[in-house]
């Protein structure tokens, strides 16, 4: 039987950085094991992996990325209609009808929008030259290019129907009730690669909800937080060094900087990933073509190891590669190695070695208690022999070989 789960564990060190900030501008934190740790959120990591455009980027795979925006309908439906010569008011009405059907409206929202529409019509009547077009959605939507292309086709059909704009919504509901929902859900890889990997939440009955096939934990330091307040100044090159004008400082402030060795953890639900990518049922995943899913896993392992969160890039250059990537493949329910660091690792000059030793001991204890360990593969810098022997009976692997061997699904 093919492995149902791929687990990816990694350790990455960053000096003098502020990788992920909270609403007050400080580093995100989490209490764990009786001490406070510095944290990198799941959302932060996923965003940087999604948007990376270099080697092994997701955008280079044979699946269009999702469109994640509040301006999707305006950019990909309204604007193309206008460029094709559809009158602005007709294009606006058609787009608004599609938004209403796809996203749905509560009774309260309908009343609010009706009042807003009446007000807009009064403004246009008083000032005929002014066109009021509000097509930005209140919520961020995640749509795939095939879905957007189909919705644009529906908008064109509304225009060609030569119906009154007030009837667009009724016409659209009838059409979607007849065959539209089936058409949307039949589109292969309809929601895009982002949604296939990280899922999407929808409240619409028309769109299909997507469960995340890739689960990403918040990364945290294996030791207690290490931070300091950095005092900095921006110098004014043109300020004269005269009495009463200071010494040329145009701005003085402070910011927080952190350093740390972070443990991160990612799980790939292989049946769901294949299902999301190939359009089959999760229970039929072994019959589907695994090629694309394998490429996705390979790319993901490289991104996890080499792509860093990008906060304060210009002033801290927070670029770091993982010191260790350990993968596991098997059919048992996944479990994190976070508890290997429940007791904070000692922050000595041998911090990485201490982390390896804590990890090795935890793996040994897990295997002794539960038995039947999954297949493990390791790529690491400065690894201890104990961990190397416990994890990989053969030699250490390069990251390229680890990604290739881990992603093999046949």
Secondary structure, 3 states (H helix, E strand, C coil): CCCCEEEEEEEEEEEEECCCECCCCCECEEEECCEEEEEECHHHHHHHHHHCCCCCCHHHCCCCCCEEECCHHHHHHHHHHHHCCCCHHHHHHHHHHHHHHHHCCCHHHHHHHHHHHHHHHHHHHHCCCCCCCCCCCCCCEEECHHHHHHHHHHHHHHHHCCCCHHHHHHHHHHHHHHHHHHHHHHCCCCCHHHHHHHCECCCCCCCCCECCCEEECCEEECCCCEEEEEEEEEECCCCCCCCCCCCCEEEEEEEEEEEEEEEEEEEEEHHHHHHHHHCCCHHHHHHCCCHHHHHHHHHHHHHHHHCCCCCCHHHHCCCCCEEEEEEEEECCCCCCCHHHHCCCCCCCCCHHHHHHHHHHHHHHHHHHHHCCCCEEEEEECCCCHHHHHHHCCCCCCCHHHHHHHHHCCC
